[in-house]
Amino acid sequence: MLTRARLLSAVIHSGQLDKGGVPYYKHPEWVAERCEGEEAKILAYLHDTIEDAPRIMSVDKARRLFGDIVADALDAITRRPGESYTAYLERVKENPTATQVKLIDLVHNSDIRRIPNPTQKDRERVSIKYKSAINYLTGE
């Protein structure tokens, strides 16, 4: 199942680049390598797939392919259209698998060195949004 998730992520993110110009699939790969447990690793590969490709991936499809634990965590970690970031983080925090993956995702997203020429907006996103989210999810 882990190989299936990795390949599905690579297909869905094919052609996408991150803010630093690196192929996007390397981000979920980085997150997955740091997760503990097969379900968390699978979720790491899938964590942006619904937002990036809702026609290809859904919670129902994840349930059929990867089971309830992964599907429930994917539902928790996928931000819904129009949803506040606070409500989103509250839902993530209720699911231990989603919380583990989101924290690692935030750590990677907080690495400003990934952006060759960071702007003030990039620095603010890292220092305010991501650090606050990490603190909220860890209870600090």
C-alpha positions as CSV (number, residue, x, y, z in Angstrom):
1,M,0.0,0.0,0.0
2,L,2.9,2.4,0.7
3,T,4.2,1.9,-2.8
4,R,0.7,2.6,-4.2
5,A,0.5,5.8,-2.2
6,R,3.9,7.0,-3.4
7,L,3.1,6.3,-7.0
8,L,-0.3,7.9,-6.8
9,S,1.3,11.0,-5.2
10,A,3.9,11.2,-7.9
11,V,1.3,11.0,-10.7
12,I,-1.0,13.6,-9.0
13,H,1.8,16.0,-8.4
14,S,3.5,15.4,-11.8
15,G,4.5,18.7,-13.4
16,Q,4.0,20.7,-10.2
17,L,6.8,22.7,-8.7
18,D,7.1,24.0,-5.1
19,K,7.8,27.7,-4.3
20,G,11.5,26.9,-4.7
21,G,11.1,25.4,-8.2
22,V,11.6,21.8,-7.0
23,P,9.3,19.1,-8.3
24,Y,6.4,19.1,-5.8
25,Y,6.4,15.3,-5.3
26,K,9.6,15.6,-3.3
27,H,7.7,17.4,-0.5
28,P,5.3,14.5,0.4
29,E,8.3,12.2,0.0
30,W,10.3,14.2,2.5
31,V,7.3,14.2,4.9
32,A,6.8,10.4,4.5
33,E,10.4,9.6,5.2
34,R,10.0,11.3,8.6
35,C,6.7,9.7,9.7
36,E,6.3,6.8,12.0
37,G,4.0,4.0,11.0
38,E,2.7,2.8,7.7
39,E,-0.6,4.7,7.8
40,A,1.2,8.0,8.6
41,K,3.6,7.4,5.7
42,I,0.7,6.7,3.4
43,L,-1.0,9.8,4.6
44,A,2.1,11.9,4.1
45,Y,2.2,10.9,0.4
46,L,-1.5,11.7,0.0
47,H,-1.8,14.8,2.3
48,D,-2.1,17.3,-0.5
49,T,-3.8,15.2,-3.2
50,I,-7.4,16.1,-2.6
51,E,-6.7,19.8,-2.6
52,D,-4.5,19.6,-5.7
53,A,-6.5,17.0,-7.7
54,P,-10.1,16.6,-6.4
55,R,-11.1,14.8,-9.6
56,I,-8.5,12.1,-9.1
57,M,-8.4,11.7,-5.3
58,S,-11.2,11.7,-2.7
59,V,-11.8,10.5,0.8
60,D,-14.0,7.7,-0.6
61,K,-11.3,6.6,-3.0
62,A,-8.7,6.6,-0.2
63,R,-11.0,4.5,1.9
64,R,-11.3,1.9,-0.9
65,L,-7.5,1.9,-1.6
66,F,-6.0,2.4,1.8
67,G,-8.6,1.7,4.5
68,D,-10.4,3.7,7.2
69,I,-7.5,4.9,9.2
70,V,-5.8,6.6,6.2
71,A,-9.1,7.9,4.8
72,D,-10.2,9.4,8.1
73,A,-6.8,11.0,8.5
74,L,-6.9,12.3,4.9
75,D,-10.3,13.8,5.6
76,A,-8.9,15.5,8.7
77,I,-5.8,16.9,7.0
78,T,-7.6,18.2,3.9
79,R,-8.7,21.8,4.2
80,R,-12.1,22.4,2.9
81,P,-13.1,25.3,0.6
82,G,-14.0,28.4,2.6
83,E,-12.8,26.8,5.9
84,S,-11.0,29.0,8.4
85,Y,-7.4,27.9,9.1
86,T,-8.3,27.7,12.8
87,A,-11.2,25.3,12.2
88,Y,-9.0,23.3,9.9
89,L,-6.3,22.9,12.6
90,E,-8.9,21.9,15.2
91,R,-10.0,19.0,12.9
92,V,-6.4,18.0,12.3
93,K,-5.6,18.0,16.0
94,E,-8.5,15.5,16.7
95,N,-6.8,12.9,14.5
96,P,-3.4,11.6,15.7
97,T,-2.3,10.4,12.3
98,A,-3.2,13.7,10.7
99,T,-1.5,15.6,13.5
100,Q,1.8,13.7,13.1
101,V,1.8,14.3,9.3
102,K,0.7,17.9,9.6
103,L,3.5,18.7,12.1
104,I,6.1,17.3,9.8
105,D,4.6,19.0,6.8
106,L,4.7,22.3,8.7
107,V,8.4,21.8,9.6
108,H,9.2,21.3,6.0
109,N,7.1,24.2,4.9
110,S,8.9,26.4,7.5
111,D,12.3,25.8,6.0
112,I,12.8,29.2,4.3
113,R,16.0,27.8,2.7
114,R,13.7,25.9,0.2
115,I,12.9,29.2,-1.5
116,P,15.8,30.7,-3.4
117,N,14.8,34.4,-3.0
118,P,12.3,34.6,-0.1
119,T,10.1,37.6,0.0
120,Q,8.8,39.4,3.2
121,K,5.5,37.6,2.6
122,D,7.3,34.2,2.6
123,R,9.1,35.1,5.9
124,E,5.8,36.2,7.5
125,R,4.1,33.0,6.4
126,V,6.8,31.0,8.0
127,S,7.2,33.0,11.2
128,I,3.5,33.7,11.8
129,K,1.3,31.1,10.2
130,Y,3.4,27.9,10.3
131,K,5.0,28.5,13.7
132,S,1.6,29.3,15.2
133,A,0.2,26.2,13.7
134,I,3.0,24.1,15.1
135,N,2.5,25.6,18.6
136,Y,-1.2,24.9,18.4
137,L,-0.9,21.3,17.3
138,T,1.8,20.6,20.0
139,G,-0.1,22.4,22.7
140,E,2.6,24.9,23.3
